[in-house]
Amino acid sequence: MAGGFRLIAPKHVPPLEPAFRPAVLANRAFRDEWRPSGAGVPLVIGLERPDGSLSRYEPRWRSPRATPADANLVYANAW
């Protein structure tokens, strides 16, 4: 995946799809890169539903000053 996202091979590779890389593993690796340092910054994603109700998700992501910060856009676009 472009922009600093690492595609991680699963422990058990499916025999019919050896190139399969689950998004959840890339997502976990992305978060684990900055989590030990506590350098993540908040991101708020809101979704308004047709009935007017709202859903809110508040992940943390890399600081915009981190390298490579362009992975933030890939991460945010996944939601």
All heavy atoms as a GROMACS GRO file, in nm:
protein
  619
    1MET      N    1   0.084  -0.117   0.000
    1MET     CA    2   0.000   0.000   0.000
    1MET      C    3   0.088   0.123   0.000
    1MET      O    4   0.189   0.127   0.067
    1MET     CB    5  -0.090  -0.003   0.123
    1MET     CG    6  -0.202   0.096   0.120
    1MET     SD    7  -0.312   0.081   0.263
    1MET     CE    8  -0.389  -0.075   0.231
    2ALA      N    9   0.052   0.223  -0.070
    2ALA     CA   10   0.133   0.343  -0.083
    2ALA      C   11   0.125   0.428   0.043
    2ALA      O   12   0.039   0.412   0.126
    2ALA     CB   13   0.085   0.423  -0.203
    3GLY      N   14   0.215   0.523   0.053
    3GLY     CA   15   0.206   0.622   0.157
    3GLY      C   16   0.248   0.576   0.295
    3GLY      O   17   0.199   0.626   0.394
    4GLY      N   18   0.340   0.482   0.306
    4GLY     CA   19   0.390   0.443   0.435
    4GLY      C   20   0.314   0.330   0.502
    4GLY      O   21   0.350   0.290   0.611
    5PHE      N   22   0.209   0.282   0.441
    5PHE     CA   23   0.138   0.167   0.496
    5PHE      C   24   0.213   0.042   0.457
    5PHE      O   25   0.250   0.024   0.342
    5PHE     CB   26  -0.004   0.161   0.438
    5PHE     CG   27  -0.110   0.202   0.535
    5PHE    CD1   28  -0.097   0.314   0.613
    5PHE    CD2   29  -0.225   0.128   0.547
    5PHE    CE1   30  -0.196   0.352   0.701
    5PHE    CE2   31  -0.325   0.164   0.635
    5PHE     CZ   32  -0.309   0.277   0.712
    6ARG      N   33   0.237  -0.045   0.556
    6ARG     CA   34   0.303  -0.171   0.527
    6ARG      C   35   0.200  -0.281   0.519
    6ARG      O   36   0.116  -0.294   0.607
    6ARG     CB   37   0.403  -0.204   0.637
    6ARG     CG   38   0.522  -0.111   0.641
    6ARG     CD   39   0.615  -0.144   0.754
    6ARG     NE   40   0.545  -0.130   0.882
    6ARG     CZ   41   0.552  -0.218   0.982
    6ARG    NH1   42   0.627  -0.325   0.970
    6ARG    NH2   43   0.486  -0.200   1.094
    7LEU      N   44   0.205  -0.359   0.414
    7LEU     CA   45   0.115  -0.474   0.403
    7LEU      C   46   0.181  -0.590   0.474
    7LEU      O   47   0.294  -0.627   0.444
    7LEU     CB   48   0.088  -0.505   0.256
    7LEU     CG   49   0.014  -0.396   0.181
    7LEU    CD1   50  -0.005  -0.437   0.036
    7LEU    CD2   51  -0.120  -0.367   0.245
    8ILE      N   52   0.110  -0.649   0.568
    8ILE     CA   53   0.164  -0.753   0.654
    8ILE      C   54   0.106  -0.888   0.612
    8ILE      O   55  -0.015  -0.903   0.597
    8ILE     CB   56   0.127  -0.726   0.802
    8ILE    CG1   57   0.158  -0.582   0.841
    8ILE    CG2   58   0.192  -0.827   0.894
    8ILE    CD1   59   0.303  -0.545   0.839
    9ALA      N   60   0.193  -0.986   0.596
    9ALA     CA   61   0.147  -1.121   0.564
    9ALA      C   62   0.085  -1.183   0.688
    9ALA      O   63   0.138  -1.171   0.798
    9ALA     CB   64   0.263  -1.206   0.515
   10PRO      N   65  -0.028  -1.251   0.672
   10PRO     CA   66  -0.090  -1.316   0.787
   10PRO      C   67  -0.010  -1.439   0.831
   10PRO      O   68   0.071  -1.493   0.754
   10PRO     CB   69  -0.228  -1.357   0.735
   10PRO     CG   70  -0.212  -1.368   0.588
   10PRO     CD   71  -0.106  -1.269   0.549
   11LYS      N   72  -0.031  -1.483   0.954
   11LYS     CA   73   0.036  -1.604   1.003
   11LYS      C   74   0.002  -1.725   0.918
   11LYS      O   75   0.086  -1.807   0.888
   11LYS     CB   76  -0.009  -1.632   1.146
   11LYS     CG   77   0.084  -1.589   1.251
   11LYS     CD   78   0.036  -1.639   1.386
   11LYS     CE   79   0.080  -1.542   1.492
   11LYS     NZ   80   0.038  -1.584   1.624
   12HIS      N   81  -0.125  -1.735   0.883
   12HIS     CA   82  -0.172  -1.848   0.804
   12HIS      C   83  -0.213  -1.795   0.666
   12HIS      O   84  -0.319  -1.736   0.651
   12HIS     CB   85  -0.290  -1.917   0.872
   12HIS     CG   86  -0.257  -1.959   1.011
   12HIS    ND1   87  -0.176  -2.066   1.038
   12HIS    CD2   88  -0.292  -1.909   1.131
   12HIS    CE1   89  -0.163  -2.080   1.168
   12HIS    NE2   90  -0.233  -1.984   1.228
   13VAL      N   91  -0.127  -1.816   0.568
   13VAL     CA   92  -0.152  -1.767   0.433
   13VAL      C   93  -0.252  -1.859   0.364
   13VAL      O   94  -0.233  -1.981   0.361
   13VAL     CB   95  -0.019  -1.761   0.353
   13VAL    CG1   96  -0.044  -1.715   0.212
   13VAL    CG2   97   0.079  -1.670   0.424
   14PRO      N   98  -0.360  -1.801   0.309
   14PRO     CA   99  -0.458  -1.885   0.240
   14PRO      C  100  -0.397  -1.948   0.115
   14PRO      O  101  -0.338  -1.878   0.034
   14PRO     CB  102  -0.571  -1.789   0.204
   14PRO     CG  103  -0.529  -1.654   0.244
   14PRO     CD  104  -0.398  -1.662   0.311
   15PRO      N  105  -0.410  -2.077   0.098
   15PRO     CA  106  -0.345  -2.145  -0.014
   15PRO      C  107  -0.395  -2.099  -0.151
   15PRO      O  108  -0.321  -2.101  -0.248
   15PRO     CB  109  -0.375  -2.293   0.007
   15PRO     CG  110  -0.481  -2.299   0.110
   15PRO     CD  111  -0.480  -2.170   0.184
   16LEU      N  112  -0.519  -2.055  -0.160
   16LEU     CA  113  -0.572  -2.012  -0.288
   16LEU      C  114  -0.546  -1.864  -0.316
   16LEU      O  115  -0.572  -1.816  -0.426
   16LEU     CB  116  -0.723  -2.040  -0.297
   16LEU     CG  117  -0.761  -2.188  -0.287
   16LEU    CD1  118  -0.912  -2.203  -0.290
   16LEU    CD2  119  -0.697  -2.268  -0.399
   17GLU      N  120  -0.496  -1.792  -0.217
   17GLU     CA  121  -0.467  -1.649  -0.234
   17GLU      C  122  -0.340  -1.614  -0.158
   17GLU      O  123  -0.342  -1.546  -0.056
   17GLU     CB  124  -0.585  -1.566  -0.185
   17GLU     CG  125  -0.580  -1.420  -0.220
   17GLU     CD  126  -0.590  -1.396  -0.368
   17GLU    OE1  127  -0.679  -1.452  -0.434
   17GLU    OE2  128  -0.506  -1.320  -0.420
   18PRO      N  129  -0.224  -1.659  -0.207
   18PRO     CA  130  -0.099  -1.639  -0.132
   18PRO      C  131  -0.058  -1.493  -0.118
   18PRO      O  132   0.017  -1.459  -0.027
   18PRO     CB  133   0.004  -1.718  -0.212
   18PRO     CG  134  -0.056  -1.739  -0.345
   18PRO     CD  135  -0.204  -1.734  -0.329
   19ALA      N  136  -0.109  -1.404  -0.202
   19ALA     CA  137  -0.073  -1.262  -0.192
   19ALA      C  138  -0.168  -1.184  -0.101
   19ALA      O  139  -0.153  -1.064  -0.086
   19ALA     CB  140  -0.073  -1.200  -0.331
   20PHE      N  141  -0.264  -1.252  -0.038
   20PHE     CA  142  -0.362  -1.185   0.048
   20PHE      C  143  -0.294  -1.118   0.167
   20PHE      O  144  -0.211  -1.178   0.235
   20PHE     CB  145  -0.464  -1.287   0.099
   20PHE     CG  146  -0.563  -1.230   0.196
   20PHE    CD1  147  -0.656  -1.136   0.155
   20PHE    CD2  148  -0.563  -1.271   0.328
   20PHE    CE1  149  -0.748  -1.083   0.245
   20PHE    CE2  150  -0.654  -1.219   0.418
   20PHE     CZ  151  -0.747  -1.126   0.376
   21ARG      N  152  -0.327  -0.992   0.188
   21ARG     CA  153  -0.277  -0.915   0.301
   21ARG      C  154  -0.396  -0.845   0.365
   21ARG      O  155  -0.450  -0.749   0.309
   21ARG     CB  156  -0.173  -0.811   0.257
   21ARG     CG  157  -0.050  -0.869   0.186
   21ARG     CD  158   0.028  -0.959   0.280
   21ARG     NE  159   0.146  -1.014   0.220
   21ARG     CZ  160   0.156  -1.137   0.171
   21ARG    NH1  161   0.052  -1.217   0.170
   21ARG    NH2  162   0.269  -1.182   0.120
   22PRO      N  163  -0.442  -0.889   0.482
   22PRO     CA  164  -0.559  -0.831   0.545
   22PRO      C  165  -0.537  -0.685   0.587
   22PRO      O  166  -0.432  -0.651   0.642
   22PRO     CB  167  -0.584  -0.917   0.667
   22PRO     CG  168  -0.487  -1.028   0.662
   22PRO     CD  169  -0.386  -1.000   0.557
   23ALA      N  170  -0.636  -0.602   0.561
   23ALA     CA  171  -0.627  -0.460   0.596
   23ALA      C  172  -0.609  -0.441   0.747
   23ALA      O  173  -0.542  -0.347   0.790
   23ALA     CB  174  -0.750  -0.387   0.546
   24VAL      N  175  -0.669  -0.528   0.826
   24VAL     CA  176  -0.660  -0.513   0.971
   24VAL      C  177  -0.514  -0.521   1.019
   24VAL      O  178  -0.476  -0.451   1.113
   24VAL     CB  179  -0.749  -0.616   1.044
   24VAL    CG1  180  -0.696  -0.757   1.025
   24VAL    CG2  181  -0.761  -0.582   1.191
   25LEU      N  182  -0.432  -0.601   0.954
   25LEU     CA  183  -0.292  -0.611   0.994
   25LEU      C  184  -0.215  -0.484   0.959
   25LEU      O  185  -0.129  -0.438   1.035
   25LEU     CB  186  -0.226  -0.733   0.931
   25LEU     CG  187  -0.282  -0.868   0.975
   25LEU    CD1  188  -0.208  -0.982   0.906
   25LEU    CD2  189  -0.280  -0.884   1.126
   26ALA      N  190  -0.244  -0.424   0.844
   26ALA     CA  191  -0.181  -0.297   0.806
   26ALA      C  192  -0.226  -0.187   0.901
   26ALA      O  193  -0.146  -0.103   0.944
   26ALA     CB  194  -0.215  -0.261   0.662
   27ASN      N  195  -0.354  -0.187   0.936
   27ASN     CA  196  -0.408  -0.088   1.028
   27ASN      C  197  -0.340  -0.100   1.165
   27ASN      O  198  -0.298  -0.001   1.225
   27ASN     CB  199  -0.559  -0.107   1.040
   27ASN     CG  200  -0.626  -0.001   1.121
   27ASN    OD1  201  -0.571   0.104   1.146
   27ASN    ND2  202  -0.747  -0.029   1.166
   28ARG      N  203  -0.328  -0.220   1.214
   28ARG     CA  204  -0.265  -0.244   1.345
   28ARG      C  205  -0.118  -0.200   1.343
   28ARG      O  206  -0.070  -0.136   1.437
   28ARG     CB  207  -0.276  -0.392   1.379
   28ARG     CG  208  -0.242  -0.424   1.521
   28ARG     CD  209  -0.266  -0.571   1.552
   28ARG     NE  210  -0.408  -0.603   1.532
   28ARG     CZ  211  -0.451  -0.721   1.491
   28ARG    NH1  212  -0.368  -0.818   1.465
   28ARG    NH2  213  -0.581  -0.743   1.477
   29ALA      N  214  -0.046  -0.232   1.236
   29ALA     CA  215   0.095  -0.193   1.225
   29ALA      C  216   0.108  -0.041   1.221
   29ALA      O  217   0.199   0.016   1.283
   29ALA     CB  218   0.157  -0.256   1.101
   30PHE      N  219   0.016   0.026   1.150
   30PHE     CA  220   0.017   0.172   1.142
   30PHE      C  221   0.003   0.233   1.282
   30PHE      O  222   0.078   0.321   1.321
   30PHE     CB  223  -0.097   0.219   1.051
   30PHE     CG  224  -0.114   0.368   1.046
   30PHE    CD1  225  -0.030   0.445   0.968
   30PHE    CD2  226  -0.214   0.431   1.117
   30PHE    CE1  227  -0.046   0.583   0.962
   30PHE    CE2  228  -0.231   0.568   1.112
   30PHE     CZ  229  -0.147   0.644   1.034
   31ARG      N  230  -0.094   0.183   1.359
   31ARG     CA  231  -0.117   0.236   1.494
   31ARG      C  232  -0.002   0.203   1.587
   31ARG      O  233   0.036   0.283   1.672
   31ARG     CB  234  -0.248   0.184   1.551
   31ARG     CG  235  -0.369   0.244   1.484
   31ARG     CD  236  -0.493   0.186   1.541
   31ARG     NE  237  -0.486   0.040   1.523
   31ARG     CZ  238  -0.562  -0.046   1.586
   31ARG    NH1  239  -0.649  -0.006   1.674
   31ARG    NH2  240  -0.550  -0.174   1.564
   32ASP      N  241   0.054   0.083   1.576
   32ASP     CA  242   0.160   0.040   1.666
   32ASP      C  243   0.290   0.115   1.644
   32ASP      O  244   0.376   0.115   1.732
   32ASP     CB  245   0.182  -0.110   1.653
   32ASP     CG  246   0.067  -0.191   1.711
   32ASP    OD1  247  -0.018  -0.131   1.782
   32ASP    OD2  248   0.059  -0.312   1.684
   33GLU      N  249   0.308   0.179   1.529
   33GLU     CA  250   0.432   0.253   1.503
   33GLU      C  251   0.447   0.373   1.596
   33GLU      O  252   0.555   0.405   1.639
   33GLU     CB  253   0.436   0.300   1.358
   33GLU     CG  254   0.464   0.190   1.261
   33GLU     CD  255   0.463   0.237   1.117
   33GLU    OE1  256   0.458   0.358   1.093
   33GLU    OE2  257   0.466   0.151   1.029
   34TRP      N  258   0.339   0.443   1.624
   34TRP     CA  259   0.350   0.563   1.708
   34TRP      C  260   0.298   0.542   1.849
   34TRP      O  261   0.326   0.619   1.938
   34TRP     CB  262   0.277   0.681   1.644
   34TRP     CG  263   0.133   0.655   1.616
   34TRP    CD1  264   0.080   0.619   1.496
   34TRP    CD2  265   0.024   0.658   1.707
   34TRP    NE1  266  -0.055   0.599   1.508
   34TRP    CE2  267  -0.091   0.623   1.637
   34TRP    CE3  268   0.014   0.685   1.843
   34TRP    CZ2  269  -0.216   0.615   1.698
   34TRP    CZ3  270  -0.111   0.677   1.903
   34TRP    CH2  271  -0.224   0.643   1.830
   35ARG      N  272   0.219   0.439   1.874
   35ARG     CA  273   0.155   0.420   2.004
   35ARG      C  274   0.253   0.418   2.121
   35ARG      O  275   0.228   0.482   2.223
   35ARG     CB  276   0.071   0.293   2.003
   35ARG     CG  277  -0.012   0.281   2.128
   35ARG     CD  278  -0.104   0.166   2.119
   35ARG     NE  279  -0.201   0.192   2.013
   35ARG     CZ  280  -0.307   0.119   1.990
   35ARG    NH1  281  -0.330   0.014   2.064
   35ARG    NH2  282  -0.389   0.149   1.894
   36PRO      N  283   0.367   0.347   2.114
   36PRO     CA  284   0.458   0.345   2.230
   36PRO      C  285   0.510   0.484   2.268
   36PRO      O  286   0.534   0.512   2.384
   36PRO     CB  287   0.573   0.256   2.184
   36PRO     CG  288   0.516   0.173   2.075
   36PRO     CD  289   0.413   0.259   2.009
   37SER      N  290   0.526   0.574   2.171
   37SER     CA  291   0.578   0.706   2.200
   37SER      C  292   0.470   0.802   2.248
   37SER      O  293   0.500   0.909   2.301
   37SER     CB  294   0.643   0.766   2.075
   37SER     OG  295   0.544   0.796   1.978
   38GLY      N  296   0.343   0.766   2.226
   38GLY     CA  297   0.234   0.856   2.264
   38GLY      C  298   0.224   0.978   2.174
   38GLY      O  299   0.160   1.076   2.208
   39ALA      N  300   0.287   0.972   2.058
   39ALA     CA  301   0.292   1.087   1.968
   39ALA      C  302   0.172   1.098   1.875
   39ALA      O  303   0.170   1.182   1.788
   39ALA     CB  304   0.421   1.082   1.885
   40GLY      N  305   0.072   1.014   1.893
   40GLY     CA  306  -0.044   1.021   1.807
   40GLY      C  307  -0.128   1.145   1.835
   40GLY      O  308  -0.129   1.198   1.945
   41VAL      N  309  -0.196   1.193   1.734
   41VAL     CA  310  -0.285   1.308   1.749
   41VAL      C  311  -0.427   1.262   1.719
   41VAL      O  312  -0.449   1.168   1.643
   41VAL     CB  313  -0.243   1.424   1.657
   41VAL    CG1  314  -0.108   1.479   1.696
   41VAL    CG2  315  -0.242   1.383   1.512
   42PRO      N  316  -0.528   1.328   1.781
   42PRO     CA  317  -0.665   1.283   1.760
   42PRO      C  318  -0.717   1.316   1.620
   42PRO      O  319  -0.678   1.415   1.560
   42PRO     CB  320  -0.744   1.358   1.866
   42PRO     CG  321  -0.660   1.472   1.907
   42PRO     CD  322  -0.518   1.435   1.877
   43LEU      N  323  -0.805   1.232   1.573
   43LEU     CA  324  -0.875   1.252   1.447
   43LEU      C  325  -1.020   1.216   1.476
   43LEU      O  326  -1.048   1.114   1.537
   43LEU     CB  327  -0.820   1.158   1.339
   43LEU     CG  328  -0.903   1.144   1.212
   43LEU    CD1  329  -0.900   1.274   1.133
   43LEU    CD2  330  -0.854   1.029   1.127
   44VAL      N  331  -1.113   1.302   1.439
   44VAL     CA  332  -1.254   1.275   1.461
   44VAL      C  333  -1.321   1.256   1.325
   44VAL      O  334  -1.310   1.342   1.238
   44VAL     CB  335  -1.322   1.388   1.539
   44VAL    CG1  336  -1.471   1.360   1.558
   44VAL    CG2  337  -1.255   1.409   1.673
   45ILE      N  338  -1.386   1.142   1.310
   45ILE     CA  339  -1.458   1.112   1.186
   45ILE      C  340  -1.605   1.100   1.222
   45ILE      O  341  -1.642   1.023   1.311
   45ILE     CB  342  -1.407   0.980   1.124
   45ILE    CG1  343  -1.259   0.992   1.089
   45ILE    CG2  344  -1.490   0.942   1.002
   45ILE    CD1  345  -1.194   0.862   1.048
   46GLY      N  346  -1.688   1.178   1.155
   46GLY     CA  347  -1.831   1.174   1.180
   46GLY      C  348  -1.906   1.128   1.056
   46GLY      O  349  -1.866   1.159   0.944
   47LEU      N  350  -2.012   1.055   1.078
   47LEU     CA  351  -2.094   1.005   0.968
   47LEU      C  352  -2.240   1.033   1.000
   47LEU      O  353  -2.290   0.989   1.103
   47LEU     CB  354  -2.073   0.855   0.950
   47LEU     CG  355  -2.160   0.785   0.847
   47LEU    CD1  356  -2.127   0.834   0.707
   47LEU    CD2  357  -2.144   0.636   0.856
   48GLU      N  358  -2.305   1.111   0.914
   48GLU     CA  359  -2.447   1.137   0.932
   48GLU      C  360  -2.526   1.038   0.850
   48GLU      O  361  -2.503   1.020   0.732
   48GLU     CB  362  -2.482   1.280   0.890
   48GLU     CG  363  -2.626   1.313   0.916
   48GLU     CD  364  -2.662   1.458   0.885
   48GLU    OE1  365  -2.574   1.532   0.840
   48GLU    OE2  366  -2.779   1.494   0.905
   49ARG      N  367  -2.620   0.975   0.914
   49ARG     CA  368  -2.704   0.874   0.847
   49ARG      C  369  -2.828   0.941   0.788
   49ARG      O  370  -2.862   1.052   0.827
   49ARG     CB  371  -2.740   0.766   0.947
   49ARG     CG  372  -2.616   0.697   1.002
   49ARG     CD  373  -2.652   0.589   1.102
   49ARG     NE  374  -2.535   0.538   1.168
   49ARG     CZ  375  -2.457   0.442   1.120
   49ARG    NH1  376  -2.483   0.387   1.005
   49ARG    NH2  377  -2.352   0.401   1.186
   50PRO      N  378  -2.893   0.873   0.693
   50PRO     CA  379  -3.012   0.932   0.630
   50PRO      C  380  -3.123   0.972   0.728
   50PRO      O  381  -3.197   1.066   0.703
   50PRO     CB  382  -3.061   0.822   0.536
   50PRO     CG  383  -2.940   0.742   0.505
   50PRO     CD  384  -2.857   0.746   0.630
   51ASP      N  385  -3.130   0.902   0.842
   51ASP     CA  386  -3.235   0.936   0.940
   51ASP      C  387  -3.194   1.051   1.032
   51ASP      O  388  -3.266   1.088   1.123
   51ASP     CB  389  -3.274   0.814   1.022
   51ASP     CG  390  -3.162   0.764   1.113
   51ASP    OD1  391  -3.051   0.822   1.111
   51ASP    OD2  392  -3.186   0.667   1.187
   52GLY      N  393  -3.076   1.110   1.008
   52GLY     CA  394  -3.030   1.223   1.087
   52GLY      C  395  -2.943   1.185   1.206
   52GLY      O  396  -2.886   1.272   1.271
   53SER      N  397  -2.933   1.058   1.237
   53SER     CA  398  -2.848   1.016   1.349
   53SER      C  399  -2.701   1.027   1.308
   53SER      O  400  -2.668   1.028   1.190
   53SER     CB  401  -2.882   0.874   1.392
   53SER     OG  402  -2.855   0.782   1.290
   54LEU      N  403  -2.615   1.037   1.406
   54LEU     CA  404  -2.472   1.054   1.381
   54LEU      C  405  -2.393   0.941   1.443
   54LEU      O  406  -2.425   0.894   1.552
   54LEU     CB  407  -2.423   1.186   1.440
   54LEU     CG  408  -2.486   1.314   1.385
   54LEU    CD1  409  -2.442   1.434   1.466
   54LEU    CD2  410  -2.448   1.332   1.240
   55SER      N  411  -2.289   0.901   1.374
   55SER     CA  412  -2.190   0.808   1.429
   55SER      C  413  -2.059   0.884   1.437
   55SER      O  414  -2.027   0.965   1.350
   55SER     CB  415  -2.172   0.687   1.338
   55SER     OG  416  -2.288   0.609   1.336
   56ARG      N  417  -1.983   0.857   1.541
   56ARG     CA  418  -1.857   0.927   1.562
   56ARG      C  419  -1.750   0.825   1.595
   56ARG      O  420  -1.770   0.736   1.677
   56ARG     CB  421  -1.875   1.025   1.675
   56ARG     CG  422  -1.755   1.106   1.708
   56ARG     CD  423  -1.791   1.201   1.820
   56ARG     NE  424  -1.674   1.266   1.872
   56ARG     CZ  425  -1.662   1.396   1.887
   56ARG    NH1  426  -1.762   1.475   1.857
   56ARG    NH2  427  -1.552   1.447   1.934
   57TYR      N  428  -1.636   0.838   1.530
   57TYR     CA  429  -1.522   0.751   1.557
   57TYR      C  430  -1.403   0.841   1.583
   57TYR      O  431  -1.380   0.937   1.510
   57TYR     CB  432  -1.498   0.659   1.437
   57TYR     CG  433  -1.382   0.565   1.458
   57TYR    CD1  434  -1.382   0.471   1.560
   57TYR    CD2  435  -1.271   0.571   1.375
   57TYR    CE1  436  -1.275   0.386   1.579
   57TYR    CE2  437  -1.164   0.485   1.394
   57TYR     CZ  438  -1.166   0.394   1.495
   57TYR     OH  439  -1.060   0.309   1.515
   58GLU      N  440  -1.327   0.812   1.688
   58GLU     CA  441  -1.215   0.898   1.726
   58GLU      C  442  -1.085   0.820   1.735
   58GLU      O  443  -1.035   0.794   1.844
   58GLU     CB  444  -1.245   0.966   1.860
   58GLU     CG  445  -1.365   1.057   1.854
   58GLU     CD  446  -1.386   1.133   1.984
   58GLU    OE1  447  -1.287   1.177   2.044
   58GLU    OE2  448  -1.502   1.146   2.023
   59PRO      N  449  -1.029   0.782   1.621
   59PRO     CA  450  -0.899   0.715   1.626
   59PRO      C  451  -0.788   0.818   1.649
   59PRO      O  452  -0.812   0.938   1.645
   59PRO     CB  453  -0.887   0.654   1.486
   59PRO     CG  454  -0.962   0.749   1.399
   59PRO     CD  455  -1.077   0.798   1.484
   60ARG      N  456  -0.669   0.770   1.672
   60ARG     CA  457  -0.552   0.858   1.678
   60ARG      C  458  -0.464   0.818   1.562
   60ARG      O  459  -0.465   0.705   1.516
   60ARG     CB  460  -0.480   0.841   1.811
   60ARG     CG  461  -0.569   0.886   1.927
   60ARG     CD  462  -0.500   0.878   2.060
   60ARG     NE  463  -0.388   0.969   2.074
   60ARG     CZ  464  -0.396   1.097   2.107
   60ARG    NH1  465  -0.513   1.152   2.129
   60ARG    NH2  466  -0.289   1.171   2.119
   61TRP      N  467  -0.388   0.912   1.511
   61TRP     CA  468  -0.299   0.885   1.400
   61TRP      C  469  -0.168   0.957   1.420
   61TRP      O  470  -0.149   1.028   1.517
   61TRP     CB  471  -0.364   0.916   1.268
   61TRP     CG  472  -0.400   1.061   1.242
   61TRP    CD1  473  -0.392   1.166   1.327
   61TRP    CD2  474  -0.449   1.115   1.121
   61TRP    NE1  475  -0.433   1.280   1.268
   61TRP    CE2  476  -0.469   1.252   1.141
   61TRP    CE3  477  -0.479   1.062   0.997
   61TRP    CZ2  478  -0.516   1.336   1.040
   61TRP    CZ3  479  -0.526   1.146   0.899
   61TRP    CH2  480  -0.545   1.280   0.920
   62ARG      N  481  -0.078   0.940   1.325
   62ARG     CA  482   0.055   1.002   1.336
   62ARG      C  483   0.044   1.153   1.336
   62ARG      O  484  -0.043   1.211   1.272
   62ARG     CB  485   0.140   0.965   1.214
   62ARG     CG  486   0.186   0.827   1.211
   62ARG     CD  487   0.273   0.810   1.088
   62ARG     NE  488   0.308   0.671   1.074
   62ARG     CZ  489   0.326   0.611   0.960
   62ARG    NH1  490   0.312   0.677   0.848
   62ARG    NH2  491   0.357   0.484   0.957
   63SER      N  492   0.139   1.215   1.401
   63SER     CA  493   0.148   1.360   1.394
   63SER      C  494   0.175   1.400   1.249
   63SER      O  495   0.250   1.332   1.178
   63SER     CB  496   0.264   1.408   1.482
   63SER     OG  497   0.295   1.542   1.453
   64PRO      N  498   0.116   1.511   1.202
   64PRO     CA  499   0.143   1.556   1.065
   64PRO      C  500   0.291   1.584   1.039
   64PRO      O  501   0.336   1.587   0.927
   64PRO     CB  502   0.060   1.683   1.051
   64PRO     CG  503  -0.048   1.668   1.152
   64PRO     CD  504   0.013   1.590   1.265
   65ARG      N  505   0.367   1.606   1.146
   65ARG     CA  506   0.511   1.631   1.130
   65ARG      C  507   0.592   1.501   1.122
   65ARG      O  508   0.710   1.503   1.099
   65ARG     CB  509   0.561   1.717   1.245
   65ARG     CG  510   0.504   1.857   1.241
   65ARG     CD  511   0.558   1.945   1.351
   65ARG     NE  512   0.503   1.920   1.483
   65ARG     CZ  513   0.379   1.951   1.522
   65ARG    NH1  514   0.298   2.006   1.439
   65ARG    NH2  515   0.339   1.926   1.644
   66ALA      N  516   0.525   1.388   1.143
   66ALA     CA  517   0.594   1.259   1.138
   66ALA      C  518   0.623   1.219   0.994
   66ALA      O  519   0.562   1.269   0.900
   66ALA     CB  520   0.509   1.152   1.204
   67THR      N  521   0.716   1.128   0.979
   67THR     CA  522   0.750   1.079   0.846
   67THR      C  523   0.713   0.932   0.838
   67THR      O  524   0.748   0.857   0.927
   67THR     CB  525   0.902   1.094   0.822
   67THR    OG1  526   0.934   1.231   0.842
   67THR    CG2  527   0.940   1.054   0.683
   68PRO      N  528   0.646   0.885   0.739
   68PRO     CA  529   0.578   0.959   0.631
   68PRO      C  530   0.436   0.996   0.672
   68PRO      O  531   0.357   0.910   0.706
   68PRO     CB  532   0.578   0.860   0.516
   68PRO     CG  533   0.574   0.726   0.582
   68PRO     CD  534   0.645   0.742   0.715
   69ALA      N  535   0.406   1.122   0.673
   69ALA     CA  536   0.274   1.170   0.715
   69ALA      C  537   0.166   1.138   0.612
   69ALA      O  538   0.048   1.138   0.645
   69ALA     CB  539   0.279   1.320   0.741
   70ASP      N  540   0.203   1.112   0.487
   70ASP     CA  541   0.101   1.084   0.384
   70ASP      C  542   0.024   0.956   0.413
   70ASP      O  543  -0.084   0.934   0.360
   70ASP     CB  544   0.160   1.084   0.245
   70ASP     CG  545   0.273   0.985   0.227
   70ASP    OD1  546   0.334   0.943   0.328
   70ASP    OD2  547   0.301   0.948   0.112
   71ALA      N  548   0.076   0.870   0.500
   71ALA     CA  549   0.002   0.750   0.539
   71ALA      C  550  -0.125   0.788   0.614
   71ALA      O  551  -0.222   0.712   0.615
   71ALA     CB  552   0.089   0.660   0.625
   72ASN      N  553  -0.127   0.906   0.677
   72ASN     CA  554  -0.247   0.953   0.745
   72ASN      C  555  -0.365   0.962   0.649
   72ASN      O  556  -0.477   0.927   0.685
   72ASN     CB  557  -0.225   1.090   0.808
   72ASN     CG  558  -0.138   1.084   0.932
   72ASN    OD1  559  -0.127   0.981   0.996
   72ASN    ND2  560  -0.076   1.195   0.966
   73LEU      N  561  -0.341   1.010   0.528
   73LEU     CA  562  -0.449   1.023   0.431
   73LEU      C  563  -0.502   0.887   0.389
   73LEU      O  564  -0.622   0.868   0.374
   73LEU     CB  565  -0.403   1.103   0.310
   73LEU     CG  566  -0.367   1.247   0.339
   73LEU    CD1  567  -0.314   1.317   0.214
   73LEU    CD2  568  -0.485   1.324   0.396
   74VAL      N  569  -0.414   0.791   0.371
   74VAL     CA  570  -0.456   0.655   0.336
   74VAL      C  571  -0.539   0.598   0.451
   74VAL      O  572  -0.645   0.540   0.430
   74VAL     CB  573  -0.335   0.565   0.306
   74VAL    CG1  574  -0.378   0.422   0.280
   74VAL    CG2  575  -0.257   0.620   0.187
   75TYR      N  576  -0.494   0.622   0.573
   75TYR     CA  577  -0.565   0.572   0.691
   75TYR      C  578  -0.703   0.636   0.702
   75TYR      O  579  -0.802   0.568   0.723
   75TYR     CB  580  -0.481   0.603   0.815
   75TYR     CG  581  -0.539   0.553   0.945
   75TYR    CD1  582  -0.538   0.420   0.977
   75TYR    CD2  583  -0.592   0.643   1.036
   75TYR    CE1  584  -0.590   0.372   1.096
   75TYR    CE2  585  -0.644   0.598   1.157
   75TYR     CZ  586  -0.642   0.464   1.186
   75TYR     OH  587  -0.693   0.419   1.304
   76ALA      N  588  -0.711   0.767   0.686
   76ALA     CA  589  -0.839   0.838   0.698
   76ALA      C  590  -0.934   0.800   0.585
   76ALA      O  591  -1.054   0.785   0.607
   76ALA     CB  592  -0.816   0.988   0.699
   77ASN      N  593  -0.883   0.780   0.464
   77ASN     CA  594  -0.968   0.744   0.351
   77ASN      C  595  -1.025   0.604   0.366
   77ASN      O  596  -1.126   0.572   0.304
   77ASN     CB  597  -0.892   0.756   0.219
   77ASN     CG  598  -0.876   0.900   0.177
   77ASN    OD1  599  -0.961   0.983   0.207
   77ASN    ND2  600  -0.769   0.929   0.108
   78ALA      N  601  -0.962   0.521   0.446
   78ALA     CA  602  -1.014   0.385   0.467
   78ALA      C  603  -1.144   0.388   0.546
   78ALA      O  604  -1.221   0.294   0.541
   78ALA     CB  605  -0.910   0.301   0.540
   79TRP      N  606  -1.168   0.492   0.620
   79TRP     CA  607  -1.290   0.502   0.699
   79TRP      C  608  -1.394   0.567   0.616
   79TRP      O  609  -1.504   0.564   0.625
   79TRP     CB  610  -1.266   0.582   0.828
   79TRP     CG  611  -1.168   0.514   0.914
   79TRP    CD1  612  -1.036   0.542   0.929
   79TRP    CD2  613  -1.190   0.396   0.996
   79TRP    NE1  614  -0.976   0.453   1.013
   79TRP    CE2  615  -1.070   0.363   1.056
   79TRP    CE3  616  -1.301   0.319   1.021
   79TRP    CZ2  617  -1.057   0.256   1.141
   79TRP    CZ3  618  -1.288   0.213   1.105
   79TRP    CH2  619  -1.166   0.183   1.166
   0.00000   0.00000   0.00000
